């Protein structure tokens, strides 16, 4: 095949998943989401892609997407429907309408007949409510002429310096066979730790930084070199002004520790599983979430910057996040790590008889 294969990104957020597909050689035609600032970030970082602000609960949204793509063949639909209904941190309400948002993926697929559909979600999707959602996704795929293969992927296995486990449903039109997931590229002892991921970035201790920073150290790991990729100006790397009290509490947490390591009576305002967690320099970070108040730098007594979280999610340094800092943190935390997207995209090209 000589043309670039095309993809649409539903529930795109800032577009981490599809950015990985872009890196793999796909043309990402559209990003669709209901958050305007995330779509602005999407448009800024995707080449010749259009962003559509739509509510995918509505049938009219599907019509709009079909109209936008009427002169194009769409090869792949990728989607990360909101996972709050399935998440262990959510309310786990079986009737949460967000649980059924994956139906919109299939309503669109029915109209566009792509070669492949990829749905990403939290592991809870596989077993919650007796595995109803998993069975329904596989049933819909089969009914529409797709072989569907779901698999849990662990991000550190694929070079992402972050403890993140997600399920990917990859459905191929039956003439393309069954998708075979790529084998892990790293063993546990080879996982990329926080220091090798972010240790070359300015420390933000004496200076909270600015919107345009220069690197003040040379990269000392292959991962850092890959993330820089010749980039010269550092965006989204500004510090957070903590109170003396918060700095003191953080200083009492040992590397790799959390609230359980604090003295009695200290840090009592936050005592739950992830509270007061300090990263370990030699291990991948905890799962990056949409906030930023519970995790701390492995060395400095502060929360990670947006850029540090983005590095831990495998966003390269030239990917710029728009909006205020809270919006930027949310965009980073909601994303699928681009590196996972790239690896899946490259594997998909092979299945679709496309030369990588």
C-alpha positions in Angstrom: 0.0 0.0 0.0 1.4 3.4 -0.9 -1.0 5.8 0.9 -0.7 6.6 4.6 -3.3 4.7 6.6 -5.8 6.9 8.4 -7.2 6.9 11.9 -9.9 8.7 13.9 -9.4 9.2 17.6 -12.7 9.1 19.6 -12.7 10.5 23.2 -9.3 11.7 22.2 -8.5 14.1 25.0 -5.2 15.7 24.1 -4.5 12.8 21.7 -1.8 10.7 23.4 -3.0 7.5 21.9 -3.3 8.9 18.3 0.0 10.8 18.7 1.6 7.4 19.0 -0.2 6.3 15.9 1.1 9.4 14.1 4.6 8.5 15.2 4.0 5.0 13.7 3.2 6.6 10.4 -0.6 7.0 10.4 -2.4 10.2 9.3 -4.8 11.0 12.2 -7.7 12.6 10.4 -9.9 13.6 13.4 -9.9 13.9 17.1 -13.3 14.0 18.8 -13.9 14.9 22.4 -16.1 17.1 24.6 -13.4 19.1 26.3 -12.4 22.2 24.3 -9.0 22.9 25.8 -7.9 19.2 25.3 -8.9 19.5 21.6 -6.8 22.7 21.2 -3.8 20.7 22.5 -4.7 17.9 20.1 -4.8 20.3 17.1 -1.5 21.9 18.1 0.4 18.6 18.2 -1.2 16.6 15.4 -0.2 17.2 11.7 -3.1 18.4 9.6 -5.6 16.9 11.9 -9.0 18.4 12.7 -10.6 18.5 16.2 -14.3 18.2 16.7 -16.1 19.2 19.9 -18.9 16.7 20.2 -20.9 14.8 22.7 -20.6 11.1 21.6 -23.8 10.2 23.5 -25.7 11.8 20.7 -26.5 10.2 17.3 -26.0 13.7 15.7 -22.3 13.5 16.7 -21.9 10.3 14.6 -23.6 12.0 11.6 -21.2 15.0 12.0 -18.1 12.6 11.9 -19.4 10.8 8.9 -20.0 14.1 7.1 -16.4 15.2 8.0 -14.9 12.1 6.5 -17.2 11.5 3.5 -14.4 11.8 1.0 -11.8 9.8 3.0 -11.3 6.1 3.7 -10.9 5.6 7.4 -8.7 2.6 8.2 -8.7 2.6 12.0 -11.0 3.9 14.8 -9.2 4.2 18.1 -11.1 5.1 21.3 -10.5 5.4 25.0 -14.1 5.9 26.3 -14.3 7.5 29.8 -13.6 4.8 32.3 -15.0 6.2 35.5 -17.9 3.7 35.5 -15.4 0.8 35.3 -12.6 2.3 37.4 -11.6 1.1 40.8 -11.5 4.8 41.9 -14.9 5.6 40.5 -18.3 4.8 42.0 -18.7 1.6 40.1 -22.3 2.3 39.3 -23.5 -0.4 36.8 -26.0 2.1 35.3 -23.4 4.9 34.9 -24.2 6.1 31.4 -20.4 6.5 30.7 -20.2 2.7 30.9 -22.1 2.4 27.6 -20.2 5.1 25.6 -18.3 2.3 23.8 -21.6 1.8 21.8 -20.8 5.0 20.0 -17.6 3.5 18.7 -19.6 0.7 17.1 -22.3 3.0 15.7 -19.5 4.9 13.9 -17.8 1.7 12.8 -21.0 0.5 11.3 -21.0 3.6 9.1 -17.3 3.8 8.2 -16.4 0.1 8.1 -12.8 0.6 9.2 -10.2 -2.2 8.9 -9.6 -2.1 12.6 -11.1 -0.8 15.9 -9.0 -0.4 19.0 -10.7 0.3 22.4 -8.6 1.1 25.5 -9.8 1.1 29.1 -9.0 0.3 32.7 -8.5 -3.4 33.7 -11.8 -3.3 35.7 -13.7 -3.4 32.4 -12.8 -7.1 32.0 -14.4 -8.4 35.2 -16.8 -5.8 36.6 -20.5 -6.7 36.6 -19.6 -10.3 35.6 -17.6 -9.1 32.6 -20.8 -7.8 30.9 -19.0 -5.0 29.0 -16.2 -7.3 27.8 -18.6 -9.8 26.5 -20.7 -7.1 24.8 -17.7 -5.6 23.0 -16.6 -9.0 21.7 -20.2 -9.8 20.6 -20.5 -6.5 18.7 -17.2 -7.1 17.0 -18.2 -10.6 15.9 -21.6 -9.4 14.7 -20.0 -6.7 12.6 -17.4 -9.0 11.0 -14.4 -8.4 13.3 -12.1 -10.8 15.2 -11.6 -9.2 18.6 -8.6 -9.9 20.8 -8.5 -8.2 24.3 -5.3 -8.1 26.3 -4.0 -6.4 29.4 -0.8 -4.5 28.7 1.6 -3.3 31.4 3.2 -0.1 30.3 6.8 -0.7 31.7 7.0 -3.8 29.6 7.0 -1.5 26.5 9.4 1.1 27.7 7.0 3.5 29.5 8.5 4.5 32.9 5.2 4.2 34.7 3.2 1.5 36.5 0.1 1.5 34.3 -2.0 -1.4 33.4 -4.7 -1.1 30.7 -6.8 -3.4 28.6 -6.8 -3.0 24.8 -9.4 -4.6 22.6 -8.0 -4.8 19.1 -10.6 -5.9 16.5 -9.6 -6.6 12.9 -11.9 -7.2 10.0 -12.0 -11.0 9.6 -10.0 -11.0 6.3 -7.0 -9.6 8.3 -7.0 -12.5 10.8 -6.6 -12.1 14.6 -4.4 -9.3 16.0 -1.2 -10.6 17.7 0.0 -8.2 20.4 3.6 -7.3 20.3 5.8 -9.1 22.8 7.2 -7.0 25.8 10.5 -5.3 24.9 11.8 -5.0 28.5 12.1 -7.4 31.4 11.4 -6.2 34.9 15.1 -5.6 35.8 15.3 -3.4 32.6 12.3 -1.2 33.4 13.0 2.5 33.1 13.1 4.3 36.5 12.1 7.9 37.3 15.6 9.2 37.4 16.3 7.9 33.9 13.0 9.4 32.7 13.1 12.9 34.3 16.5 13.3 36.0 17.9 15.6 33.3 15.1 18.3 33.8 15.7 21.5 35.7 15.1 20.9 39.4 12.6 23.8 40.0 13.8 24.1 43.6 15.5 27.6 43.7 13.6 28.7 40.6 10.0 27.8 39.8 10.8 28.0 36.1 8.9 29.7 33.3 6.9 28.7 30.2 10.1 28.6 28.1 13.0 27.0 29.9 16.3 25.8 28.5 17.8 22.5 29.5 20.5 22.9 32.1 21.9 19.3 32.0 22.8 16.9 29.2 20.6 13.8 28.8 22.2 10.8 30.6 19.8 8.0 29.5 18.6 6.8 26.1 15.0 7.5 27.2 15.9 11.2 27.9 17.5 11.5 24.5 14.4 10.0 22.9 12.1 12.4 24.7 14.2 15.4 23.8 14.6 14.3 20.1 16.6 17.5 19.4 14.1 19.8 21.1 15.7 23.0 22.4 13.0 24.8 24.5 11.2 23.2 27.4 7.5 23.9 27.8 5.1 23.0 30.6 7.9 22.7 33.2 7.0 25.1 36.0 7.1 24.4 39.7 4.3 24.6 42.3 4.5 27.0 45.3 4.1 24.7 48.3 3.6 25.9 51.9 6.4 25.3 54.4 4.1 22.8 56.1 3.7 20.7 52.9 7.4 20.9 52.1 8.2 19.6 55.6 5.7 16.7 55.3 7.1 15.7 51.9 10.7 15.8 53.3 9.7 13.2 55.8 8.6 10.7 53.1 11.5 8.4 52.1 12.2 7.6 48.5 9.6 5.1 47.3 7.5 5.6 50.5 4.1 7.0 51.2 1.8 8.2 54.1 2.5 5.0 56.0 6.1 6.1 56.5 5.1 9.4 58.1 5.4 9.9 61.9 2.1 9.7 63.9 0.0 12.8 63.5 1.9 14.1 60.4 0.1 14.5 57.1 -3.3 13.4 58.6 -5.2 15.6 56.2 -4.5 13.0 53.5 -4.4 9.3 54.5 -5.4 7.1 51.6 -3.7 4.6 49.4 -1.8 7.0 47.1 -1.4 9.9 49.5 2.1 11.4 50.1 3.7 9.0 47.7 7.3 9.7 46.8 8.6 8.2 43.6 11.6 5.9 43.6 14.5 7.0 41.4 15.2 3.5 40.1 11.7 2.3 39.6 8.8 3.4 37.2 6.5 6.0 38.7 3.0 5.2 40.1 0.1 5.6 37.6 -0.1 9.2 36.5 -3.6 10.5 37.4 -5.5 13.6 36.5 -4.5 15.5 39.6 -1.0 16.2 40.9 -1.2 16.6 44.7 -0.5 13.0 45.9 2.8 12.1 44.2 6.2 13.7 44.8 9.5 13.9 43.0 11.9 11.1 44.0 14.5 13.7 45.1 13.0 17.2 45.4 10.3 18.1 48.0 7.6 19.1 45.5 5.0 17.6 43.1 6.2 16.7 39.6 5.7 19.4 36.9 3.3 18.9 34.0 6.4 18.1 31.9 7.7 15.5 34.3 4.3 13.8 34.3 4.3 14.0 30.5 7.7 12.3 30.4 6.5 9.6 32.7 3.6 9.1 30.2 6.1 9.0 27.3 5.1 12.3 25.7 8.1 13.8 23.9 9.3 17.2 25.0 8.0 19.0 21.9 4.4 18.0 22.7 3.0 21.2 24.2 0.0 21.2 26.5 -2.4 24.2 26.4 -4.7 25.6 29.1 -4.0 26.4 32.8 -1.9 24.0 34.9 -4.9 22.1 36.3 -6.1 21.5 32.7 -2.7 20.5 31.6 -2.3 17.9 34.4 -5.7 16.5 33.6 -4.8 16.1 29.9 -1.6 14.3 30.8 -3.3 12.0 33.3 -6.2 11.1 31.0 -3.9 10.1 28.1 -2.9 6.7 26.7 1.0 6.8 26.7 2.0 7.7 23.2 4.8 5.0 23.2 2.1 2.3 23.7 0.1 3.8 20.9 3.2 3.8 18.6 4.1 0.2 19.4 0.4 -0.9 18.8 0.3 1.2 15.6 3.4 -0.4 14.2 2.1 -3.8 15.0 -1.2 -3.0 13.3 0.5 -1.9 10.1 2.0 -5.3 9.8 -1.4 -7.0 10.2 -2.9 -4.7 7.5 -0.1 -5.7 5.1 1.5 -2.3 5.3 5.3 -2.0 5.1 6.6 -0.5 8.3 
